[in-house]
Amino acid sequence: MSANDRRASYMSAPRPRVVSNRVDADRPSRGAASPLQPDNMDPSRTSTSSQKQRSSREPKSMTEKRTERTVITEREKAVRRIPVKASSSAGNRGEWDKPRTKKTSMADGTSPIGKIREQEASNTPWDPHASLIPHSTAPLACRVSVPPLASAAPQSLCPRPLRGLSPDAQETAILEDLLFVFMGFEGQYIHYHSSHDPSAEKDRLTGPVFQIAAGLDPTLRDLTQSMLKMATHYSAMEAFVEVQSRADFGAVCHALCASIRKLLKDYLILIAQLEGQLLNNPTFTLHQLHLHTMPTSQCLAQLYSLGQELLKRNGLLDSEDLDETIEDFDDVDNILEQLKEGGDLVPGSSKKFCKGGNVLRLLTERLATFSGDPSTKILIQTLLRDASRPYMNMLNEWLHHGGIKDPHAEFLVKEQKWIKREKLEEDYTDEYWEKRYTIREDEIPPQLEGVKDRVLLAGKYLNVVRECGGVDVSKAVRDVPKTLDDPRFLENVNAAYTYANASLLNLLLTKNSLTTRFRSLKHYFFLDRSDFFSYFLELSASELRKPARVVNEGKLQSLLDLVLRQPGSIAAQDPFKEDVKVRMNKIGLTKWLMQVVSVSGIDQDHPEAAFEKQQASSAQAADDDKDIVGFDALELDYSVPFPLSLVISRKTVLRYQLIFRHLLSLRHLETLLVTSWADQNKVANWRHKPSDRRLELWKRRAWNLRAKMLVFVQHLLYFCTAEVIEPNWVGLMDRVNGADANGSEVTVNGTKQVNRTVDELMQDHVDFLDTCLKECMLTQAKLLKIHSKLMTCCTMFALWTAASLSRALASADPDLSGDKAAGADARGYDPSRIGKLEDTLKRYEDHFNRHLRILMDSLNYFAATESVVLLKLAHSLSSISKED
């Protein structure tokens, strides 16, 4: 009868639990089950396999046969006993029963009572516990509890010392132990080092250190020791897969863990094959095992090195410094974003993870480092290919749909969801376009480093087109590279960028008529064909002469709407006239511009001084401008719908408003001077030729000064419109229409578009406005001060000559004093009046001529250093100074 037949008949017959006196408690046979056998191992299968192995390796003496039968009886007793009760708590899983351990330790081998107790303790069944742990956030985590340690096993289950075994028996025992150790479990002679704690995550991530029992042959010990590193690496990689599969580490780490899991599965298949060799091949030796495991050992060593580097970057192996957490508080934008998303600011609450692009960067760097090792190169290429798949899915979604599906914040493009497009009407910093989508500079894979800007712009362009209904997001992305090593990778990025740019250009220029919008802005803000605006100023003159704080904006808006709908006006045919609104600014143009151009940095040593200065200047500006008239406070506003608001943003509308207020001030001053001349022609005091020679000369000087001021204002107005705005406007239109663009043409929806970027178009628009501001002398503090003084002088003179001067002339003219033609309020003749008039006129002449010369010198200087076009203005104004 064979061993299997004996075992089957022995197990089928019901028997009482009998303890055999022939069993040597200190020497369990090799067929007995290991104390640290895996929980899912079949006991009967293990016993049969071990029995076959024994039958082919050792001589079958009668003593050994009896020992074998006794051991089987012991295993049958273990199978038929009452099922194990669950442990009281999860923290006691895998621990040994303490009362039984105490019984064993109390046995006294020197007395008969001690022998009986020792025999009873040795016959007590070993009762280890195994259970399932709760689900974790890591989908690849192992759910089997940690097996009990061999150091906690009863003394009765300890195997026979290696010193008492022959070299062949030692090799057989070590071969069996290695198969367990390769799977992360302890064997009979190979145990964990005493410093290793399987329940500590850090110890599991670094891998257990195994130690071999004393008494092993030195040759076998050296060979075994070299193979134990592979077991350490496997156990560490199992823990790595479990930890890095948590949701915090992102989809790229999850894909990397899945790829490593496949390699570990192949590793376990190899262990099963080696077990088959051990059971079926009587000539299988430790040297053959070593040869079979060498390639796999090198592979696991590379995986272990990669895993340890990644764990260190994630701070799972090294203690993190609190200083790094404190430095995070310097990033104000991230703090505000965390608060808006419901986060907290507790130090350590925002732990940094190495994920996404950083994982791909690490793999790419290791691939370049080990490119000379073919096997390692293939391994890392496989890992990089698998890990990049979720990242490529996010990249393709961004490039072809303009959307971000990044729940773990690992993509190179970061989305600020709190920045809405509804805020564009209040956005003076282009926050929506510049900050809604940004690049995570420290999380860019090396493969995307050279095209990161194109990736960002392609998605931004498509995102705008998608919000306008121009992208079918339900359509799946097909025929695109799925991994970073695909040869079509860069071609895909460039093609997506070209298409997105052409689509947005077509949306702006064709469907939303961007050029028509530009022409509309030119009509309203640059006073191009401004017959309607002259009529508006004439109708609203009485309202605009009031202080700005009491001007009725509703009345002005009604007058503007009336003028814009006037038949025959250029604005009557404008489809966007409803977007023009009237506003009253609270601060004068010159003071507003001076505050902008005088902005300086804060002194780090005395920051409070800059704050006090800013408060003082703001309070002074508010006091100075609280009584500005409506003409100085009037400005237009222009509302633009999305997506045109990306190009005509609040930042650009503000520039339009500054230029408009400058041109309006020149136009208003010109009107004042012309009105003054017209009023003088109507008054007899000015038309009458006096008999006093001094008074006649005074009138000629006053007429000459008024004419010089009028010419000065007209030269300025002509220069700003004809010499500055118009040429730059023509250049802008050429760039918008692609007349001077050096690019190929692409076809989008059957329409040919010049291959230019939307960002270039937006920058061209801002550059056009900045050039106009600069050449209109609105960006230099010195020119602003001189220009303001000249404008104030001209305004005061126009008001002086138009109002009370007629009465003063009547009192200074002996021919008109007391004459009814001079008016009912004519005063008597006053000979001293002519002297006062001469002194006042002299002050106006000196003030105007002096500042005019200073202006011309400044124009010559800035024409040589900044803008040549200012020479034209200096040359035209020189004709005024020559008349002096």
C-alpha positions in Angstrom: 0.0 0.0 0.0 1.4 3.4 -1.0 1.6 6.4 1.3 -1.4 8.1 -0.4 -3.6 4.9 0.1 -2.5 4.7 3.8 -3.3 8.3 4.3 -6.8 8.1 2.7 -7.8 5.1 4.7 -6.4 6.6 7.8 -8.4 9.8 7.4 -11.6 8.1 6.4 -12.0 5.9 9.6 -13.2 7.7 12.7 -10.8 7.4 15.5 -10.3 8.8 19.0 -7.5 11.4 19.4 -4.5 9.1 20.4 -1.1 10.5 21.2 1.7 8.3 20.0 4.6 7.8 22.3 6.9 7.1 19.4 6.9 10.8 18.3 10.1 12.7 19.0 8.7 16.2 20.0 12.1 17.8 19.3 12.4 16.4 15.8 9.4 16.9 13.5 9.7 15.2 10.2 10.2 17.2 6.9 6.7 16.3 5.8 5.1 18.2 8.6 3.4 21.6 7.8 5.6 24.7 8.3 4.5 27.0 11.2 4.5 29.9 8.8 2.8 28.2 5.8 0.7 30.6 3.7 -3.0 30.8 4.7 -4.3 29.6 1.3 -2.0 26.6 1.1 -3.8 23.2 1.1 -2.5 21.1 4.0 -3.2 17.7 2.4 -1.6 18.8 -0.8 1.5 20.0 1.0 1.7 16.8 3.0 1.4 14.6 -0.1 4.0 16.7 -2.0 6.4 16.5 1.0 5.8 12.8 1.2 6.7 12.2 -2.4 9.8 14.4 -2.0 10.9 12.4 1.0 10.4 9.1 -0.7 12.7 10.2 -3.5 15.4 11.9 -1.4 15.8 9.9 1.9 16.1 6.2 2.8 12.9 5.0 4.4 13.8 3.4 7.8 11.2 1.9 10.0 11.7 4.7 12.6 11.1 7.3 10.0 7.9 5.5 8.7 6.5 5.4 12.2 7.3 9.0 12.7 5.6 9.8 9.4 2.4 8.0 10.4 2.3 9.7 13.8 2.7 13.1 12.2 -0.2 12.4 9.9 -2.3 11.6 12.9 -1.4 14.9 14.4 -2.5 16.7 11.2 -5.8 14.7 11.2 -6.4 15.8 14.7 -5.8 19.5 13.6 -8.3 19.2 10.8 -11.0 17.6 12.9 -10.9 19.9 15.9 -13.4 22.6 16.6 -13.1 25.6 14.2 -10.9 28.5 15.4 -12.7 31.3 17.1 -12.2 34.8 15.8 -9.8 37.0 17.7 -11.2 39.7 20.0 -9.7 42.6 18.1 -8.0 43.4 14.9 -4.9 44.4 16.7 -4.5 40.8 18.1 -4.6 39.1 14.7 -1.8 36.6 14.1 -0.8 36.5 17.8 -0.2 33.3 19.7 -2.4 32.0 22.5 -0.7 33.3 25.7 -2.1 30.7 28.2 -0.7 27.8 26.0 2.6 29.5 25.8 2.7 29.8 29.5 2.0 26.0 29.9 4.9 25.2 27.7 7.3 27.5 29.5 6.2 26.0 32.9 7.1 22.4 32.0 9.9 21.0 34.1 11.9 18.3 32.3 13.6 17.0 35.5 10.5 15.7 37.3 7.9 13.2 36.1 5.2 15.8 36.6 7.2 18.2 34.4 7.5 15.5 31.7 3.8 14.9 31.7 3.1 18.6 31.5 5.7 19.0 28.7 4.1 16.1 26.8 0.6 17.6 27.2 2.0 21.0 26.1 3.6 19.5 23.1 0.4 17.7 22.1 -1.7 20.9 22.4 -2.7 21.9 18.8 -1.0 25.0 17.4 -3.7 27.6 16.9 -2.6 30.5 14.6 -5.2 32.9 13.3 -5.7 34.3 9.8 -8.3 36.8 8.8 -9.2 39.4 6.2 -8.5 43.1 6.9 -11.0 45.7 5.9 -10.9 47.3 2.4 -8.4 50.2 1.9 -8.2 53.0 -0.6 -5.5 50.9 -2.5 -7.3 48.6 -4.9 -4.2 46.4 -5.2 -3.7 46.1 -1.4 -3.4 42.6 0.1 -6.4 41.8 2.4 -4.8 38.9 4.3 -3.6 39.7 7.8 0.1 39.5 8.7 1.2 35.9 9.6 2.5 35.2 13.1 6.3 35.5 13.6 8.4 32.4 14.0 10.0 33.9 17.1 6.6 33.6 18.8 6.1 29.9 17.9 6.0 27.2 20.7 9.3 25.6 21.5 7.7 22.2 20.7 7.4 23.2 17.0 11.0 24.2 16.5 12.7 22.0 13.9 15.8 19.9 14.4 19.0 22.0 14.5 21.0 22.2 11.3 24.1 21.0 13.0 22.5 17.6 13.4 21.7 17.3 9.7 23.9 16.0 6.9 24.9 18.4 4.1 22.3 16.9 1.7 19.6 17.2 4.4 20.6 20.8 5.0 20.4 21.6 1.3 16.9 19.9 1.1 15.7 21.8 4.2 17.1 25.2 2.9 15.5 24.5 -0.6 12.1 24.1 1.0 12.6 27.2 3.2 13.6 29.3 0.2 10.4 28.7 -1.6 8.5 30.1 1.4 11.0 33.0 1.9 10.7 33.9 -1.8 7.0 34.6 -1.3 7.7 36.7 1.8 7.1 34.1 4.6 9.4 32.7 7.1 10.7 29.2 6.9 11.8 26.7 9.4 15.5 27.7 9.4 15.2 31.2 7.7 13.5 33.8 9.8 13.0 37.6 9.9 15.7 39.6 11.6 14.7 40.6 15.2 14.6 44.3 14.2 11.9 43.7 11.5 8.3 44.5 12.4 5.8 43.3 9.7 3.1 45.5 11.1 5.2 48.7 10.6 4.7 50.3 7.2 8.2 51.6 7.0 9.7 48.2 7.7 7.5 46.6 5.1 8.4 49.2 2.5 12.2 48.7 3.0 11.7 44.9 3.0 12.5 42.3 5.6 16.1 41.2 6.4 16.3 37.4 6.7 18.7 35.5 8.9 19.7 31.9 8.6 19.8 29.6 11.6 23.2 28.6 12.9 24.9 25.4 11.8 24.4 25.7 8.1 27.3 24.6 5.9 29.4 27.8 4.9 29.1 27.0 1.2 25.3 26.7 1.4 25.1 29.7 3.6 26.9 32.0 1.1 24.7 30.8 -1.7 21.6 31.1 0.3 22.5 34.6 1.5 22.9 35.8 -2.0 19.4 34.7 -2.9 17.7 36.2 0.2 18.0 39.7 -1.4 15.5 38.7 -4.0 13.0 37.7 -1.2 13.6 41.1 0.5 13.0 42.9 -2.8 9.8 41.0 -3.5 8.4 41.7 -0.1 9.3 45.4 -0.4 7.7 45.6 -3.8 4.5 44.0 -2.6 4.3 46.6 0.1 5.2 49.3 -2.4 2.3 48.3 -4.7 -0.1 48.3 -1.8 0.9 51.8 -0.5 1.4 53.5 -3.9 -2.0 52.3 -5.0 -3.8 54.7 -2.7 -5.9 57.4 -4.2 -3.5 60.2 -3.1 -0.7 59.2 -5.4 -2.7 59.6 -8.7 -3.5 57.6 -11.8 0.1 57.4 -13.1 1.3 55.7 -9.9 -1.7 53.4 -10.1 -0.7 52.4 -13.6 2.9 51.9 -12.5 1.8 49.7 -9.6 -0.4 47.7 -12.0 2.6 47.1 -14.3 4.7 46.1 -11.3 1.9 43.8 -10.2 2.1 42.0 -13.5 5.8 41.5 -13.0 5.3 40.1 -9.5 2.7 37.7 -10.9 5.3 36.4 -13.3 7.6 36.1 -10.4 5.1 33.9 -8.5 4.7 31.8 -11.6 8.4 31.2 -11.5 8.3 30.2 -7.8 5.6 27.7 -8.7 7.7 26.3 -11.4 10.7 26.0 -9.1 8.5 24.2 -6.6 7.6 21.7 -9.3 11.3 21.2 -10.0 11.9 20.6 -6.3 9.1 18.1 -5.9 9.6 16.2 -9.2 13.3 16.5 -10.0 15.5 14.5 -7.5 18.7 16.2 -8.9 17.5 19.7 -8.3 20.1 21.5 -6.2 20.6 24.9 -4.6 23.0 25.9 -7.4 20.3 25.3 -10.0 17.8 27.3 -8.0 20.3 30.2 -7.9 20.8 30.0 -11.7 17.1 30.0 -12.3 16.5 33.1 -10.1 19.4 35.2 -11.3 17.6 37.1 -14.1 14.5 37.6 -11.9 16.7 38.8 -9.1 18.3 41.5 -11.3 14.8 42.6 -12.4 13.6 42.8 -8.8 16.7 44.7 -7.8 15.9 47.4 -10.4 12.3 47.5 -9.3 13.4 47.8 -5.7 15.8 50.7 -6.4 13.0 52.5 -8.4 10.5 51.9 -5.6 12.9 53.2 -2.9 13.6 56.4 -4.8 9.9 57.0 -5.4 9.1 56.4 -1.7 11.8 58.8 -0.6 10.4 61.5 -2.9 7.0 60.9 -1.4 8.4 61.2 2.1 7.4 57.7 3.2 10.9 56.6 4.1 12.6 59.8 5.3 11.2 62.1 7.9 9.9 65.3 6.5 11.2 68.6 7.9 8.7 71.1 9.3 10.5 73.9 7.5 9.4 72.7 4.1 5.8 72.8 5.3 6.3 76.3 6.7 7.8 77.5 3.4 4.5 76.5 1.7 2.8 79.4 3.4 4.8 81.8 1.2 2.7 80.7 -1.8 -0.3 83.0 -1.4 -2.0 81.8 -4.6 -2.0 78.1 -3.4 -3.2 79.1 0.0 -6.1 81.1 -1.4 -7.0 78.2 -3.7 -7.0 75.7 -0.8 -9.3 78.0 1.2 -11.7 78.4 -1.7 -11.8 74.6 -2.2 -12.5 74.1 1.5 -9.0 73.1 2.6 -7.2 74.0 5.8 -3.9 75.6 6.6 -2.6 73.2 9.3 1.1 72.6 8.9 1.5 69.2 7.3 -2.0 69.1 6.0 -1.0 69.6 2.4 1.6 66.9 1.9 3.5 66.9 -1.4 3.4 63.7 -3.4 5.6 62.6 -6.3 3.0 61.8 -8.9 2.1 62.4 -12.5 4.8 64.1 -14.4 7.4 63.6 -11.7 6.9 59.8 -11.8 7.4 59.9 -15.6 10.4 62.1 -15.2 11.9 59.7 -12.7 11.3 56.7 -15.1 12.8 58.7 -18.0 15.9 59.6 -16.1 16.5 56.0 -15.0 15.9 54.9 -18.6 18.7 57.2 -19.7 20.9 56.1 -16.9 20.6 52.3 -17.6 20.3 52.5 -21.4 23.5 50.4 -21.6 21.9 47.5 -19.9 19.6 45.8 -22.4 17.5 43.9 -19.8 17.1 46.9 -17.5 16.3 49.1 -20.5 13.5 46.8 -21.6 12.1 46.7 -18.0 12.0 50.5 -17.6 10.6 51.0 -21.0 7.8 48.6 -20.1 7.1 50.5 -16.9 7.3 53.9 -18.6 4.9 52.7 -21.3 2.3 51.4 -18.9 2.6 54.3 -16.5 2.2 56.9 -19.2 -1.1 55.6 -20.5 -3.4 57.5 -18.0 -1.2 60.6 -18.5 -1.6 60.4 -22.2 -5.4 60.0 -21.8 -5.4 63.3 -19.9 -3.2 64.9 -22.5 -5.3 63.8 -25.5 -8.5 65.0 -23.7 -6.9 68.4 -23.2 -5.4 68.6 -26.8 -8.5 67.5 -28.6 -11.4 68.5 -26.4 -10.0 71.3 -24.3 -11.1 69.7 -21.1 -9.1 68.5 -18.0 -10.0 65.2 -16.4 -7.4 65.3 -13.6 -9.0 64.2 -10.3 -5.6 63.7 -8.6 -3.9 67.0 -9.7 -1.1 65.4 -11.6 -1.4 66.8 -15.1 1.0 69.5 -16.3 -1.9 72.0 -16.8 -3.5 73.3 -13.7 -7.1 74.6 -13.7 -8.3 77.3 -11.3 -12.0 76.5 -11.3 -12.9 79.5 -9.1 -11.9 81.9 -12.0 -15.1 82.1 -14.0 -15.7 83.7 -17.4 -18.5 85.8 -15.8 -15.8 87.8 -14.1 -14.4 89.1 -17.4 -16.4 92.3 -17.1 -14.5 93.1 -14.0 -11.1 91.7 -14.9 -8.6 94.4 -15.5 -5.6 92.0 -15.3 -6.6 89.3 -17.9 -6.9 86.9 -15.0 -9.2 84.6 -16.8 -6.9 84.1 -19.8 -3.6 84.1 -17.9 -4.4 82.4 -14.6 -7.4 80.1 -15.2 -5.1 77.6 -16.9 -1.4 77.5 -15.9 1.5 75.1 -16.2 2.8 73.2 -13.2 6.5 74.0 -13.9 7.8 71.3 -11.4 5.6 68.5 -12.8 6.4 68.4 -16.5 7.6 65.2 -18.1 10.8 65.6 -20.0 9.0 64.5 -23.2 6.8 67.6 -23.0 9.4 70.1 -21.8 10.0 71.5 -25.3 6.3 71.7 -26.3 4.7 72.7 -22.9 3.6 76.1 -24.2 2.0 74.6 -27.2 0.2 72.1 -25.1 -1.1 74.8 -22.8 -2.3 77.1 -25.7 -3.9 74.2 -27.7 -6.1 73.3 -24.7 -6.9 76.9 -23.9 -7.9 77.7 -27.5 -10.1 74.6 -27.7 -11.6 75.3 -24.3 -12.8 78.7 -25.6 -14.2 77.1 -28.8 -15.9 74.4 -26.7 -17.6 76.9 -24.4 -19.0 78.5 -27.6 -20.3 75.2 -28.8 -17.7 74.6 -31.4 -16.3 71.3 -30.1 -18.2 68.0 -29.9 -17.0 66.6 -26.6 -19.1 63.5 -26.9 -17.0 62.4 -29.8 -14.3 60.0 -28.7 -10.6 60.8 -29.5 -9.3 58.2 -31.9 -6.1 57.5 -33.8 -3.9 59.3 -31.2 -0.8 58.0 -29.4 -1.5 56.2 -26.2 2.0 56.2 -24.7 4.9 58.6 -24.5 7.2 56.4 -26.6 4.9 56.5 -29.6 6.7 58.0 -32.6 3.6 60.1 -33.4 3.8 61.9 -30.0 5.2 65.2 -31.1 3.2 65.2 -34.3 0.0 64.8 -32.3 0.8 67.8 -30.2 1.7 70.0 -33.1 -1.3 69.0 -35.1 -3.7 69.6 -32.2 -2.1 73.0 -31.6 -2.4 74.1 -35.2 -6.1 73.0 -35.4 -7.0 74.6 -32.1 -5.4 77.9 -33.1 -7.1 78.0 -36.5 -10.4 77.1 -35.0 -10.3 80.0 -32.5 -9.1 82.4 -35.1 -12.0 81.4 -37.3 -14.4 81.8 -34.4 -13.1 85.3 -33.6 -12.5 86.8 -37.0 -15.3 85.2 -39.0 -18.2 84.3 -36.7 -17.8 87.1 -34.2 -16.5 89.8 -36.6 -13.5 90.9 -34.6 -12.3 93.5 -37.2 -15.8 95.1 -37.2 -15.5 95.4 -33.4 -12.1 97.1 -33.8 -13.6 99.6 -36.2 -16.5 100.3 -33.8 -14.0 101.0 -31.0 -12.1 103.3 -33.3 -15.2 105.3 -34.0 -16.2 105.8 -30.4 -12.9 106.0 -28.5 -10.6 107.6 -31.1 -13.3 110.0 -32.3 -13.0 108.8 -35.9 -15.8 110.4 -38.0 -17.0 112.0 -34.8 -19.8 114.1 -36.1 -22.1 112.3 -33.7 -19.9 113.1 -30.8 -19.7 116.8 -31.5 -23.4 116.9 -31.5 -23.5 115.0 -28.3 -21.1 117.5 -26.6 -23.2 120.3 -27.9 -26.4 118.8 -26.4 -24.9 117.9 -23.1 -22.7 121.0 -22.6 -24.9 122.4 -19.9 -24.8 119.1 -17.9 -21.1 118.6 -18.4 -20.2 122.0 -17.0 -21.5 120.9 -13.6 -19.2 119.2 -11.0 -18.7 115.6 -11.8 -20.3 114.4 -8.6 -23.7 116.0 -9.5 -23.8 115.1 -13.2 -26.8 113.0 -14.2 -25.4 110.0 -16.0 -28.8 108.7 -17.0 -29.5 112.0 -18.8 -26.1 111.8 -20.6 -26.9 108.2 -21.6 -30.2 109.2 -23.1 -28.6 112.0 -25.1 -25.9 109.6 -26.4 -28.5 107.0 -27.4 -30.4 109.8 -29.2 -27.3 111.0 -31.1 -26.2 107.4 -32.0 -29.6 106.8 -33.6 -29.6 110.0 -35.5 -30.3 109.2 -39.2 -27.4 109.9 -41.5 -24.8 109.5 -38.7 -22.0 107.0 -39.1 -23.0 105.5 -35.8 -26.5 104.8 -36.9 -25.3 101.9 -39.0 -23.1 100.5 -36.3 -24.5 97.1 -35.1 -22.7 97.5 -31.7 -23.9 100.9 -30.7 -25.9 99.3 -27.9 -22.7 98.3 -26.2 -21.5 101.9 -25.6 -22.2 103.4 -22.2 -21.5 106.7 -20.5 -19.6 106.8 -17.3 -18.2 109.6 -15.0 -14.7 109.0 -13.6 -13.9 110.2 -10.1 -10.3 111.3 -10.8 -8.7 113.5 -13.4 -6.8 112.0 -16.3 -3.5 113.6 -15.5 -3.5 112.6 -11.8 -4.6 109.1 -12.7 -1.8 108.7 -15.2 0.7 110.2 -12.8 -0.2 107.6 -10.2 0.3 104.9 -12.7 3.7 106.0 -14.0 5.0 106.9 -10.5 4.4 103.4 -9.1 7.6 102.2 -7.4 8.7 99.2 -5.4 8.3 99.0 -1.6 11.4 99.6 0.5 12.0 96.3 2.4 13.6 98.2 5.3 10.8 100.8 5.6 7.6 99.4 4.0 5.4 101.6 6.2 6.8 104.7 4.5 5.5 103.6 1.1 2.1 102.8 2.6 1.8 106.2 4.2 2.9 107.9 1.0 0.3 106.0 -0.9 -2.4 106.9 1.6 -1.4 110.5 1.5 -1.3 110.7 -2.3 -4.7 109.0 -2.6 -6.2 111.4 -0.1 -4.7 114.4 -1.8 -5.9 113.2 -5.2 -9.4 112.7 -3.8 -9.4 116.2 -2.4 -8.0 117.8 -5.6 -10.4 116.0 -7.9 -13.6 116.2 -5.9 -14.7 119.3 -7.9 -13.6 118.3 -11.4 -16.2 119.2 -14.0 -18.1 116.8 -16.2 -15.9 117.4 -19.2 -12.9 116.2 -17.3 -14.6 113.2 -15.8 -16.5 112.0 -18.9 -15.5 108.6 -20.4 -17.1 105.9 -22.4 -17.4 102.2 -21.5 -17.8 99.3 -24.0 -19.2 95.9 -23.2 -17.9 92.9 -25.2 -19.4 89.4 -25.2 -17.4 86.2 -24.8 -15.1 85.1 -26.6 -14.3 88.6 -28.0 -13.7 89.7 -24.4 -10.5 87.7 -24.5 -9.1 90.0 -27.1 -11.0 93.2 -26.2 -10.5 92.7 -22.4 -11.0 95.1 -19.6 -7.3 95.8 -19.7 -7.5 96.9 -23.3 -10.8 98.9 -22.8 -9.0 100.8 -20.0 -6.3 101.9 -22.5 -9.0 102.9 -25.0 -10.6 105.0 -22.2 -7.3 106.8 -21.4 -6.7 107.7 -25.0 -10.4 108.8 -25.4 -10.1 111.1 -22.3 -6.9 112.7 -23.7 -8.5 113.4 -27.1 -11.7 114.7 -25.4 -9.7 117.1 -23.4 -8.0 118.4 -26.5 -11.3 118.6 -28.4 -13.0 120.4 -25.4 -10.1 123.0 -25.2 -10.2 123.6 -28.9 -14.0 124.3 -28.5 -13.4 126.7 -25.7 -10.8 128.7 -27.6 -13.0 128.8 -30.8 -16.0 129.8 -28.7 -14.0 132.5 -27.0 -13.0 134.0 -30.4 -16.7 133.8 -31.6 -17.9 135.5 -28.4 -15.3 138.3 -28.8 -16.5 139.0 -32.3 -20.0 139.5 -31.0 -19.1 141.9 -28.2 -18.6 145.6 -29.0 -15.8 145.9 -26.4 -13.7 143.7 -28.7 -14.8 145.0 -32.0 -14.5 148.7 -31.1 -11.1 150.3 -32.0 -10.1 152.3 -28.9 -8.4 155.7 -28.9 -6.0 154.5 -26.3 -2.9 153.1 -28.0 -2.0 150.9 -25.0 -5.5 149.2 -25.0 -5.2 148.5 -28.7 -1.9 146.8 -28.3 -3.2 144.8 -25.4 -6.1 143.5 -27.6 -3.7 142.5 -30.3 -1.5 140.6 -27.8 -4.6 138.9 -26.4 -5.7 137.8 -29.9 -2.2 136.6 -30.8 -1.9 134.5 -27.6 -5.4 133.0 -28.1 -4.4 132.1 -31.7 -1.1 130.6 -30.6 -2.9 128.4 -28.0 -5.5 127.3 -30.6 -2.7 126.4 -33.0 -0.9 124.5 -30.2 -4.0 122.5 -29.4 -4.8 121.8 -33.0 -1.3 120.6 -33.6 -1.5 118.2 -30.6 -4.9 116.9 -31.8 -3.6 116.4 -35.3 -0.5 114.7 -34.1 -2.3 112.2 -31.8 -4.9 111.3 -34.5 -3.1 111.5 -37.9 0.5 110.9 -36.8 0.1 108.3 -34.0 -3.3 106.5 -34.0 -3.9 106.2 -37.8 -0.5 104.6 -38.8 -0.6 102.2 -35.9 -4.2 101.3 -36.6 -3.3 100.4 -40.2 -0.5 98.2 -39.0 -2.8 96.5 -36.5 -5.4 95.8 -39.3 -2.6 94.4 -41.5 -1.5 92.0 -38.7 -5.1 91.0 -37.9 -5.9 90.2 -41.5 -2.6 88.4 -42.0 -1.3 90.7 -44.7 2.2 90.8 -43.1 2.1 87.5 -41.3 4.9 85.1 -42.2 2.9 81.9 -41.9 1.3 79.2 -43.9 -2.5 79.0 -44.5 -4.6 76.3 -43.0 -8.2 75.5 -43.7 -10.8 75.3 -41.0 -14.4 74.4 -41.9 -13.7 75.4 -45.5 -12.3 78.8 -44.5 -8.6 79.7 -45.1 -6.9 81.1 -42.0 -3.4 82.5 -41.7 -1.4 80.3 -39.4 -1.0 82.9 -36.6 -1.7 82.4 -33.0 -4.5 83.9 -31.0 -1.9 85.0 -28.4 0.0 86.9 -31.0 -3.2 88.6 -32.0 -4.0 89.6 -28.4 -0.4 90.8 -28.0 -0.6 92.8 -31.2 -3.7 94.6 -29.9 -2.1 95.4 -26.6 1.1 96.6 -28.3 -1.0 98.9 -30.6 -2.6 100.5 -27.6 0.6 100.8 -25.6 2.3 102.4 -28.6 -0.5 104.9 -28.9 -0.3 105.8 -25.2 3.5 106.2 -25.4 3.6 108.3 -28.5 0.7 110.5 -27.3 3.0 111.4 -24.3 0.8 109.7 -21.7 3.4 107.4 -20.2 6.2 109.9 -19.3 5.8 111.8 -16.0 7.8 114.8 -17.3 5.8 115.2 -20.4 2.6 114.7 -18.5 3.4 117.5 -16.1 4.4 119.9 -18.9 1.4 119.0 -20.9 -0.9 119.4 -17.9 0.4 122.9 -17.2 0.0 124.0 -20.8 -3.5 122.7 -21.0 -4.4 124.4 -17.7 -3.0 127.7 -18.9 -4.9 127.5 -22.1 -8.2 126.6 -20.4 -7.9 129.4 -17.8 -7.1 131.9 -20.6 -10.0 130.8 -22.7 -12.4 131.1 -19.7 -10.9 134.5 -18.7 -11.3 136.0 -22.1 -14.8 134.7 -22.6 -16.4 135.8 -19.3 -15.4 138.8 -17.2 -12.9 140.3 -19.6 -15.5 142.2 -21.6 -16.5 144.2 -18.6 -12.9 144.9 -17.7 -12.3 146.2 -21.2 -15.3 148.6 -20.9 -13.9 150.1 -17.8 -10.4 150.5 -19.4 -11.7 152.1 -22.6 -12.5 155.8 -22.2 -14.6 155.7 -25.3 -16.9 153.0 -24.0 -17.0 153.8 -20.3 -20.6 154.7 -19.4 -21.8 154.0 -22.9 -25.0 152.1 -23.2 -23.6 150.1 -26.0 -21.2 148.5 -23.6 -24.1 147.1 -21.6 -26.2 147.8 -18.7 -23.5 146.7 -16.3 -20.8 148.9 -17.8 -18.5 150.4 -15.2 -17.0 153.9 -15.1 -13.7 154.7 -16.7 -10.8 153.5 -14.6 -7.3 154.5 -16.0 -5.6 151.9 -13.7 -7.6 149.0 -15.2 -5.3 148.8 -18.3 -2.3 148.3 -16.2 -3.9 145.4 -14.4 -5.0 143.8 -17.7 -1.4 144.1 -19.1 0.0 142.4 -16.0 -2.5 139.5 -16.2 -1.9 139.0 -19.9 1.9 139.2 -19.4 1.7 136.3 -16.8 -0.3 134.2 -19.3 2.2 134.9 -22.1 5.2 134.1 -20.0 3.7 130.9 -18.5 2.6 129.6 -22.0 5.9 130.5 -23.8 8.1 129.1 -21.0 6.4 125.8 -20.8 6.1 125.5 -24.5 9.9 125.8 -24.8 10.3 123.2 -22.0 8.0 120.9 -23.9 9.9 121.3 -27.1 13.2 120.5 -25.4 11.6 117.4 -23.7 10.2 116.3 -27.1 13.7 116.5 -28.7 15.2 114.5 -25.8 12.6 111.7 -25.8 12.6 111.6 -29.6 16.3 110.7 -29.4 15.9 108.2 -26.6 12.5 106.6 -27.0 10.2 107.4 -29.9 11.3 109.2 -33.1 7.8 110.2 -34.0 7.9 112.9 -31.4 10.2 114.8 -33.7 7.3 115.6 -35.9 5.4 117.2 -33.1 8.5 119.2 -32.0 8.9 120.4 -35.6 5.3 121.5 -35.9 5.4 123.4 -32.6 8.6 125.2 -33.5 6.5 127.4 -35.8 4.6 128.8 -32.7 7.8 129.6 -30.8 9.3 131.4 -33.8 6.5 133.9 -33.7 7.8 135.2 -30.4 
